[in-house]
């Protein structure tokens, strides 16, 4: 499978739906291999993201925690 996409002026590219489904993750890593750039899924939030990880909490739960924090901070400011 292959696809062609345009890079926007902000450096963004839309990954086709079928390929996003194949990734199985919404976090990706870019690697340079010779003259190729490889995009691969990141399923373990190690490395750069390790300080933000809370163990093995599913992404949906992380999002819920973040929204609750934002909502409580918003209420405090009101």
N, CA, C and O atoms as a GROMACS GRO file, in nm:
protein
  312
    1UNK      N    1   0.086  -0.117   0.000
    1UNK     CA    2   0.000   0.000   0.000
    1UNK      C    3   0.090   0.123   0.000
    1UNK      O    4   0.193   0.125   0.067
    2UNK      N    5   0.051   0.223  -0.074
    2UNK     CA    6   0.123   0.349  -0.072
    2UNK      C    7   0.026   0.463  -0.095
    2UNK      O    8  -0.084   0.443  -0.147
    3UNK      N    9   0.068   0.583  -0.055
    3UNK     CA   10  -0.016   0.702  -0.072
    3UNK      C   11   0.075   0.821  -0.092
    3UNK      O   12   0.191   0.821  -0.051
    4UNK      N   13   0.022   0.922  -0.155
    4UNK     CA   14   0.094   1.048  -0.174
    4UNK      C   15   0.016   1.155  -0.099
    4UNK      O   16  -0.106   1.161  -0.107
    5UNK      N   17   0.089   1.240  -0.026
    5UNK     CA   18   0.023   1.347   0.050
    5UNK      C   19   0.105   1.474   0.038
    5UNK      O   20   0.225   1.470   0.014
    6UNK      N   21   0.038   1.586   0.054
    6UNK     CA   22   0.104   1.717   0.050
    6UNK      C   23   0.138   1.760   0.191
    6UNK      O   24   0.058   1.742   0.283
    7UNK      N   25   0.257   1.816   0.209
    7UNK     CA   26   0.298   1.872   0.338
    7UNK      C   27   0.250   2.017   0.340
    7UNK      O   28   0.283   2.095   0.251
    8UNK      N   29   0.171   2.054   0.442
    8UNK     CA   30   0.119   2.190   0.451
    8UNK      C   31   0.231   2.286   0.491
    8UNK      O   32   0.341   2.244   0.526
    9UNK      N   33   0.200   2.415   0.486
    9UNK     CA   34   0.299   2.517   0.526
    9UNK      C   35   0.335   2.506   0.674
    9UNK      O   36   0.438   2.558   0.716
   10UNK      N   37   0.250   2.439   0.752
   10UNK     CA   38   0.277   2.417   0.894
   10UNK      C   39   0.348   2.284   0.919
   10UNK      O   40   0.369   2.246   1.034
   11UNK      N   41   0.384   2.213   0.812
   11UNK     CA   42   0.455   2.086   0.826
   11UNK      C   43   0.364   1.970   0.858
   11UNK      O   44   0.412   1.867   0.907
   12UNK      N   45   0.235   1.983   0.832
   12UNK     CA   46   0.140   1.876   0.864
   12UNK      C   47   0.109   1.792   0.741
   12UNK      O   48   0.108   1.840   0.628
   13UNK      N   49   0.084   1.663   0.767
   13UNK     CA   50   0.047   1.567   0.663
   13UNK      C   51  -0.072   1.487   0.715
   13UNK      O   52  -0.074   1.448   0.832
   14UNK      N   53  -0.169   1.462   0.630
   14UNK     CA   54  -0.281   1.376   0.668
   14UNK      C   55  -0.246   1.233   0.631
   14UNK      O   56  -0.217   1.202   0.515
   15UNK      N   57  -0.248   1.145   0.731
   15UNK     CA   58  -0.222   1.004   0.707
   15UNK      C   59  -0.355   0.940   0.669
   15UNK      O   60  -0.453   0.954   0.742
   16UNK      N   61  -0.360   0.870   0.556
   16UNK     CA   62  -0.486   0.807   0.514
   16UNK      C   63  -0.543   0.715   0.621
   16UNK      O   64  -0.467   0.650   0.694
   17UNK      N   65  -0.675   0.709   0.631
   17UNK     CA   66  -0.745   0.633   0.734
   17UNK      C   67  -0.699   0.488   0.743
   17UNK      O   68  -0.674   0.438   0.853
   18UNK      N   69  -0.688   0.420   0.631
   18UNK     CA   70  -0.645   0.280   0.633
   18UNK      C   71  -0.508   0.265   0.697
   18UNK      O   72  -0.483   0.170   0.770
   19UNK      N   73  -0.418   0.359   0.671
   19UNK     CA   74  -0.284   0.353   0.728
   19UNK      C   75  -0.286   0.388   0.877
   19UNK      O   76  -0.213   0.327   0.955
   20UNK      N   77  -0.370   0.485   0.917
   20UNK     CA   78  -0.384   0.515   1.060
   20UNK      C   79  -0.434   0.393   1.135
   20UNK      O   80  -0.387   0.362   1.244
   21UNK      N   81  -0.531   0.323   1.075
   21UNK     CA   82  -0.583   0.202   1.138
   21UNK      C   83  -0.474   0.097   1.152
   21UNK      O   84  -0.468   0.026   1.252
   22UNK      N   85  -0.387   0.086   1.053
   22UNK     CA   86  -0.277  -0.010   1.057
   22UNK      C   87  -0.177   0.024   1.168
   22UNK      O   88  -0.116  -0.065   1.228
   23UNK      N   89  -0.159   0.154   1.195
   23UNK     CA   90  -0.065   0.196   1.299
   23UNK      C   91  -0.108   0.145   1.436
   23UNK      O   92  -0.025   0.099   1.515
   24UNK      N   93  -0.237   0.152   1.464
   24UNK     CA   94  -0.287   0.104   1.593
   24UNK      C   95  -0.245   0.190   1.710
   24UNK      O   96  -0.251   0.145   1.824
   25UNK      N   97  -0.202   0.311   1.685
   25UNK     CA   98  -0.156   0.403   1.790
   25UNK      C   99  -0.172   0.545   1.738
   25UNK      O  100  -0.163   0.569   1.618
   26UNK      N  101  -0.196   0.640   1.828
   26UNK     CA  102  -0.201   0.779   1.784
   26UNK      C  103  -0.073   0.854   1.819
   26UNK      O  104  -0.067   0.976   1.811
   27UNK      N  105   0.031   0.779   1.858
   27UNK     CA  106   0.164   0.834   1.881
   27UNK      C  107   0.258   0.764   1.784
   27UNK      O  108   0.259   0.642   1.776
   28UNK      N  109   0.336   0.843   1.711
   28UNK     CA  110   0.426   0.785   1.610
   28UNK      C  111   0.569   0.834   1.630
   28UNK      O  112   0.593   0.938   1.693
   29UNK      N  113   0.661   0.760   1.576
   29UNK     CA  114   0.803   0.794   1.579
   29UNK      C  115   0.850   0.807   1.435
   29UNK      O  116   0.813   0.727   1.349
   30UNK      N  117   0.933   0.907   1.409
   30UNK     CA  118   0.995   0.924   1.279
   30UNK      C  119   1.141   0.882   1.291
   30UNK      O  120   1.211   0.924   1.384
   31UNK      N  121   1.187   0.800   1.197
   31UNK     CA  122   1.326   0.758   1.196
   31UNK      C  123   1.383   0.782   1.058
   31UNK      O  124   1.316   0.762   0.957
   32UNK      N  125   1.508   0.825   1.053
   32UNK     CA  126   1.578   0.841   0.926
   32UNK      C  127   1.664   0.718   0.906
   32UNK      O  128   1.747   0.684   0.990
   33UNK      N  129   1.642   0.650   0.795
   33UNK     CA  130   1.719   0.532   0.758
   33UNK      C  131   1.776   0.556   0.620
   33UNK      O  132   1.709   0.536   0.519
   34UNK      N  133   1.901   0.599   0.617
   34UNK     CA  134   1.962   0.634   0.489
   34UNK      C  135   1.893   0.756   0.433
   34UNK      O  136   1.893   0.863   0.494
   35UNK      N  137   1.833   0.740   0.315
   35UNK     CA  138   1.762   0.851   0.253
   35UNK      C  139   1.610   0.835   0.266
   35UNK      O  140   1.534   0.900   0.194
   36UNK      N  141   1.568   0.749   0.357
   36UNK     CA  142   1.425   0.725   0.379
   36UNK      C  143   1.385   0.777   0.517
   36UNK      O  144   1.465   0.775   0.610
   37UNK      N  145   1.262   0.822   0.528
   37UNK     CA  146   1.205   0.859   0.658
   37UNK      C  147   1.097   0.756   0.687
   37UNK      O  148   1.005   0.736   0.608
   38UNK      N  149   1.110   0.690   0.801
   38UNK     CA  150   1.018   0.582   0.838
   38UNK      C  151   0.928   0.629   0.951
   38UNK      O  152   0.976   0.687   1.049
   39UNK      N  153   0.801   0.605   0.937
   39UNK     CA  154   0.701   0.637   1.039
   39UNK      C  155   0.658   0.507   1.102
   39UNK      O  156   0.617   0.415   1.031
   40UNK      N  157   0.666   0.496   1.235
   40UNK     CA  158   0.625   0.374   1.301
   40UNK      C  159   0.546   0.405   1.426
   40UNK      O  160   0.567   0.508   1.489
   41UNK      N  161   0.455   0.315   1.464
   41UNK     CA  162   0.373   0.339   1.584
   41UNK      C  163   0.455   0.328   1.711
   41UNK      O  164   0.551   0.251   1.718
   42UNK      N  165   0.416   0.405   1.812
   42UNK     CA  166   0.475   0.395   1.944
   42UNK      C  167   0.364   0.346   2.036
   42UNK      O  168   0.266   0.417   2.058
   43UNK      N  169   0.380   0.227   2.088
   43UNK     CA  170   0.278   0.170   2.176
   43UNK      C  171   0.320   0.177   2.322
   43UNK      O  172   0.237   0.166   2.412
   44UNK      N  173   0.450   0.194   2.345
   44UNK     CA  174   0.503   0.205   2.481
   44UNK      C  175   0.554   0.348   2.496
   44UNK      O  176   0.646   0.388   2.424
   45UNK      N  177   0.497   0.424   2.588
   45UNK     CA  178   0.537   0.564   2.603
   45UNK      C  179   0.667   0.577   2.682
   45UNK      O  180   0.672   0.647   2.784
   46UNK      N  181   0.769   0.510   2.637
   46UNK     CA  182   0.900   0.521   2.700
   46UNK      C  183   0.977   0.637   2.640
   46UNK      O  184   0.920   0.718   2.566
   47UNK      N  185   1.103   0.646   2.671
   47UNK     CA  186   1.188   0.748   2.612
   47UNK      C  187   1.144   0.888   2.648
   47UNK      O  188   1.131   0.920   2.766
   48UNK      N  189   1.122   0.970   2.548
   48UNK     CA  190   1.089   1.111   2.567
   48UNK      C  191   0.963   1.130   2.651
   48UNK      O  192   0.956   1.224   2.730
   49UNK      N  193   0.864   1.042   2.636
   49UNK     CA  194   0.737   1.058   2.705
   49UNK      C  195   0.734   0.990   2.842
   49UNK      O  196   0.634   1.000   2.913
   50UNK      N  197   0.841   0.923   2.881
   50UNK     CA  198   0.840   0.845   3.006
   50UNK      C  199   0.802   0.930   3.126
   50UNK      O  200   0.730   0.882   3.214
   51UNK      N  201   0.849   1.055   3.132
   51UNK     CA  202   0.817   1.138   3.249
   51UNK      C  203   0.669   1.171   3.259
   51UNK      O  204   0.622   1.208   3.366
   52UNK      N  205   0.594   1.160   3.149
   52UNK     CA  206   0.452   1.188   3.150
   52UNK      C  207   0.368   1.063   3.175
   52UNK      O  208   0.248   1.074   3.204
   53UNK      N  209   0.428   0.948   3.163
   53UNK     CA  210   0.353   0.822   3.177
   53UNK      C  211   0.320   0.796   3.323
   53UNK      O  212   0.398   0.829   3.412
   54UNK      N  213   0.203   0.737   3.346
   54UNK     CA  214   0.160   0.701   3.481
   54UNK      C  215   0.147   0.550   3.490
   54UNK      O  216   0.048   0.499   3.543
   55UNK      N  217   0.242   0.480   3.441
   55UNK     CA  218   0.232   0.334   3.440
   55UNK      C  219   0.155   0.288   3.319
   55UNK      O  220   0.168   0.346   3.211
   56UNK      N  221   0.076   0.188   3.334
   56UNK     CA  222   0.002   0.130   3.222
   56UNK      C  223  -0.144   0.171   3.222
   56UNK      O  224  -0.234   0.087   3.224
   57UNK      N  225  -0.168   0.303   3.220
   57UNK     CA  226  -0.305   0.354   3.216
   57UNK      C  227  -0.344   0.370   3.069
   57UNK      O  228  -0.268   0.430   2.992
   58UNK      N  229  -0.460   0.320   3.027
   58UNK     CA  230  -0.503   0.337   2.888
   58UNK      C  231  -0.516   0.486   2.853
   58UNK      O  232  -0.546   0.570   2.938
   59UNK      N  233  -0.494   0.516   2.725
   59UNK     CA  234  -0.500   0.654   2.678
   59UNK      C  235  -0.632   0.721   2.714
   59UNK      O  236  -0.633   0.837   2.755
   60UNK      N  237  -0.743   0.649   2.699
   60UNK     CA  238  -0.874   0.706   2.729
   60UNK      C  239  -0.882   0.752   2.874
   60UNK      O  240  -0.939   0.857   2.903
   61UNK      N  241  -0.826   0.674   2.966
   61UNK     CA  242  -0.825   0.710   3.108
   61UNK      C  243  -0.736   0.833   3.129
   61UNK      O  244  -0.772   0.922   3.206
   62UNK      N  245  -0.622   0.839   3.063
   62UNK     CA  246  -0.534   0.955   3.072
   62UNK      C  247  -0.608   1.081   3.028
   62UNK      O  248  -0.598   1.186   3.093
   63UNK      N  249  -0.682   1.071   2.918
   63UNK     CA  250  -0.757   1.186   2.866
   63UNK      C  251  -0.862   1.229   2.968
   63UNK      O  252  -0.880   1.348   2.991
   64UNK      N  253  -0.932   1.132   3.027
   64UNK     CA  254  -1.034   1.162   3.128
   64UNK      C  255  -0.972   1.236   3.247
   64UNK      O  256  -1.029   1.334   3.295
   65UNK      N  257  -0.858   1.190   3.294
   65UNK     CA  258  -0.787   1.255   3.406
   65UNK      C  259  -0.750   1.398   3.369
   65UNK      O  260  -0.766   1.490   3.448
   66UNK      N  261  -0.699   1.416   3.247
   66UNK     CA  262  -0.659   1.550   3.202
   66UNK      C  263  -0.778   1.643   3.196
   66UNK      O  264  -0.769   1.758   3.240
   67UNK      N  265  -0.892   1.595   3.141
   67UNK     CA  266  -1.012   1.679   3.133
   67UNK      C  267  -1.062   1.717   3.272
   67UNK      O  268  -1.104   1.830   3.295
   68UNK      N  269  -1.058   1.622   3.364
   68UNK     CA  270  -1.102   1.652   3.501
   68UNK      C  271  -1.013   1.759   3.564
   68UNK      O  272  -1.062   1.847   3.635
   69UNK      N  273  -0.883   1.751   3.539
   69UNK     CA  274  -0.790   1.851   3.593
   69UNK      C  275  -0.819   1.989   3.534
   69UNK      O  276  -0.824   2.088   3.607
   70UNK      N  277  -0.838   1.994   3.403
   70UNK     CA  278  -0.868   2.122   3.337
   70UNK      C  279  -0.999   2.179   3.390
   70UNK      O  280  -1.008   2.299   3.418
   71UNK      N  281  -1.101   2.094   3.405
   71UNK     CA  282  -1.232   2.139   3.454
   71UNK      C  283  -1.221   2.193   3.596
   71UNK      O  284  -1.282   2.296   3.628
   72UNK      N  285  -1.144   2.126   3.682
   72UNK     CA  286  -1.131   2.174   3.820
   72UNK      C  287  -1.054   2.306   3.826
   72UNK      O  288  -1.086   2.392   3.907
   73UNK      N  289  -0.953   2.321   3.740
   73UNK     CA  290  -0.879   2.448   3.736
   73UNK      C  291  -0.968   2.560   3.684
   73UNK      O  292  -0.960   2.674   3.731
   74UNK      N  293  -1.056   2.528   3.586
   74UNK     CA  294  -1.148   2.627   3.531
   74UNK      C  295  -1.245   2.673   3.639
   74UNK      O  296  -1.273   2.792   3.651
   75UNK      N  297  -1.297   2.578   3.719
   75UNK     CA  298  -1.391   2.614   3.826
   75UNK      C  299  -1.325   2.703   3.928
   75UNK      O  300  -1.389   2.794   3.981
   76UNK      N  301  -1.197   2.677   3.958
   76UNK     CA  302  -1.125   2.758   4.057
   76UNK      C  303  -1.107   2.902   4.008
   76UNK      O  304  -1.109   2.996   4.088
   77UNK      N  305  -1.088   2.920   3.876
   77UNK     CA  306  -1.070   3.053   3.819
   77UNK      C  307  -1.201   3.130   3.807
   77UNK      O  308  -1.199   3.253   3.796
   78UNK      N  309  -1.314   3.060   3.809
   78UNK     CA  310  -1.445   3.126   3.791
   78UNK      C  311  -1.492   3.194   3.915
   78UNK      O  312  -1.600   3.253   3.916
   0.00000   0.00000   0.00000
